[in-house]
Structures are given as C-alpha cells and as structure tokens.
Amino acid sequence: MRRKVFLLTLLVLNLGLQAQRFNGFIYSDFSGILGARVQPASIAGSPYKWDISLINGNAFITNNIANLEQEGETSSIIRNIDNRKKFLQANLGLGGLSAMISLPNHKAIGIQYQVRGHVSGNDISPDFITQVNRFTDFRFLNSMAENQQGDLAAAMWRELSFTYAAVVSDDGYNRWKVGVTAKMINSYGSIFARLKDLDYSINGSGLGLFTNFEMDFGYSANLDPFEEFDGNQSLSGLPPKNKAGRALDIGVVFERRESRPSRKSAAGTRLEPDVDYEFRISASITDLGTMEFAQGDASTSITGLRPGLGLDIDFDNLLSGVSSFRELQDSVSTFALTEGIDGRYTVTLPTALNLNYDYNFGNDWYVNANALVDMTSLMGADYRLNYLHNVTITPRWEQSRKAVYMPVYVNQLGDVQLGAAARLGILTLGTQNLGALFASKRDSFGFFFSLNLNQLVANSKKPYCFGTTRGSGVTRTKRTPLYKRKKFLFF
C-alpha cells in the first residue's frame, strides 16, 4: 500500500513539470549501455554480461509556434495565432560504437561516443514571432505589441563518455547502486538570439512603428568562414571543433528485491529472472556542465532605435533578402543602434534532474514513471539548452529478447503525447509521438532506433554445455547430479 501511495504522490507532484530520448525504452534494465545516459548507476547489476550498441539514433522536435500541415501531396508551415507563450524544443543524437561490460561483485564499466545537437526556444512572446515577415497580413493591421521577449539557443557537439557503476550495498532484500559518467566534449558551434524588449504598432498599410528595440544575436567564432554567418564558404558537413570541455552525470538507485516465487519451466525446474527487483527508485543529474565559445565577427547587440529617423518601417521587405547573420546586422543597422559583441560566452548543456520509479508486476509486466526537472537556470551560463519539465509514464511488456513500450508524455505546457516502441532481438525501434505519424497537422515529430548485441548474465552461467536455455534470459538452477553427468564429451 505504501508503494502505491508513493507512486501516486510522485505523479501528482511532477505532472505539472522535454527529454524525448528513446522515450520509454531508455528507463528499462534491458536498454543496457543506452540506459546509462539517464541513469549511470543502471548498468551495475545489469542483466547483461556485456552489451554493445553498434549504432543508435534519436531525433525529436516539438513546438507551439507553427504546425506542418499536409494537403494532398503538398505540405506547408502554418504559424499559430494565439496568446500562449511560445516554445521550441529539438534534440538530435547519433551514437557510434558504445559498450558496457559487467565486472565481478556487481560492478560495471561503459564507454559511449555520440554526436548531439540541441535547440531551445524559451519564454517567447507570441505577437512578434507570429507576425514577423508578414506585417501586411490583414489580421495584424492596426494592432500593437509591447514587451516582446524570448530566448533561442542552439548548439552541436560530440562527446566521449566513460561510466563506472557499482552495487554498494546488498543485504539480499535491499540493494543500493551508484554510478558516475565523465564526459569529454568538443563543440561544433552554437548560435543564439535574445530579444530583450520590443515595442511596436502596425498601421493600416502594414508598416511598423517601432518605439523600442533591444536584442542580442550571434554565433560562435568557428562559424565565421561560412556563408550563412560572415564568410564565403558553403557549410557542408560538420564545422571545425571548438576547444574541449568536460561534463558529468551522477546517479543513485535503490531496489527492493522481489519476494514472489520464481517461475518454473515445463520440466519443473526453477527459472531465475534477469530482472529481480520488485520496485526501483532512482535519481540522477545528467549533463552537468557548460560549453564556452568565442563570439563570431557578426555577433550583434541592438541597443535602441536611431534618433531622428522616420520610424514607419516596411519590416517585411527589410528582412526578405536576409540570408546570413552579417546581412541581418546590416539590415537592422539602418534603423537601430547596433554594436559588435566581443569576448566569450557560455552555453549550458541540457542539465536535468531525473526522478524515476519502476514497478515489476511479475509475468514480464512493468510500469515506469519518470519526472524530468530542468536545472539549467542554476548553471549561471549566458545561454541555456534545456528540456521542458515533463513526466513520462510507460507501461511495458518485456522479456529478454522482445518487448513493447507505450510511453505517455506530458510537459509543463500541457502537451500530451503517446509514443510507442518495440524491441525484437538486436533491433529497437520507436517514436515519441505516435499520432504524428498519421495526423495531417503536426506540431511535433520524432523517432529513435538502436542496434545492440549482448549476452545475458543468465546465459553465461549455464550449468552444462548442452541446455535448452540459450538466449532465453533464464537459467536452470536444478543441476544434473554428479553420478548422471557424462565423463566424455561425445559419448
């Protein structure tokens, strides 16, 4: 009863709280080395003797700024018109060869390599983001907007991470695990924009009367040579890397060992499960760190409006030909006071607190509740990459070689998404938003996959050479008596 009360309390407290990474699957013990991305302690006492991810990928985007609408064979982006604060969240990950191995005494080590990208748009005022580049739309004529604000940051980086995890206490009933992941990070660049204050009105002809304009926008210096920023080279492939940085994940897990009787095979022998807990409670802090960049040459601060100019501006035509940061700086400087931004700036990694509860009903049925709390506001960086506060609840049916996951995701803005995933043998495939696959109007989309090779601990403990449990995830604990064992291998 107390366990049910705890689960209900966890859900109620965090339901108002967007990590959409391998949603649902990543919280399982059978996620192997990938599970260390959200909980480094999870690989201690893993059901796998070893687990190798040959390749894995995750992509997700969601927003309330615009929808992708499909009409016949054509699709178009339609911006929403409402008074809600706007947001944009996207993350991309592509993992190369990664592996974990279980060590004696329920310890484990792991190594991962991946390239990650992240975009965060937060607290964006609705009017300007809806009206920009279409002031002449009849719906916006003779309107006024004040105190427009918003933050946008994006970055791409690669990371090489090393994980160590161990069971530090196990009395046969209660088990504690701890884990830590150290990361080496090389960033490929970043861009940012911060609208501090914007006040304007649109007259009956679609011209903007600006009364205040304060904004910073820019990018990292390693992007200077490329056309989209300030140079003349086309950007193809990944840009040169910035200087290396470091980051950290830490985690702790408590498990209550299951007390229910073990299942038996058709032959009447007892079968030990790979997952032997009744319930599990865990907490972790992931992506604890920041990236540092030098300002690009066209990084700009808009400090106000030029005095003495007529302020009725054809804003749509002003931005229509802009295709680079330098051109944006030149266009804005015709009516606003601008100055270059020098020095260095910092961007957070998407630092988050993960709170997780997992309950084993037996007979291969589980339910998982995970709450993610954004912690980037505590990092003290100039710009932040973040996830929205969210809760994911995942019922799952899961065996060692096959599983089905049905995650339900809710973020702090009330967006609800039903995902789906399946695992069969070496392949895991899923989507964070099942409805987006069939809807004609989409505000989010995502998918993930992984190819893993592994060996279960139970397989490595088979009591004799010829058994029927290969690949089953369970082992016979009733061994053949000595007097019945063959002394020779082939007769």
Secondary structure, 3 states (H helix, E strand, C coil): CHHHHHHHHHHHHHCCCCCCCCCCHHHCHHHHHHHHHCCHHHHCCCCEEEEEEEEEEEEEEEECCEEEEEECCEEEEEECCCCCCEEEEEEEEEECCEEEEEEHHHEEEEEEEEEEEEEEEEEECHHHHHHCCCCCCCCCCCEEECCCCEEEEEEEEEEEEEEEEEEEEECCCEEEEEEEEEEEEEEEEEEEEEEEEEEEEECCCCCEEEEEEEEEEEEEHHHCCECCCCCCECCCCCCCCCCEEEEEEEEEEEEEECCCCCCECCCCCEECCCCCEEEEEEEEEEEECEEEEEECCCCEEEEEECCCCCCEECHHHHHHCCCCHHHHHHHHCCCEEEEECCCEEEEECCCEEEEEEEEEEECCEEEEEEEEEECHHHCCCCECCCCCCEEEEEEEEECCCEEEECCEEEECCCCEEECEEEEECCEEEEECCHHHHCCCEECEEEEEEEEEEEEEHHHHCCCCCCCCCCCCCCCECCCCCHHHCCCCCCC
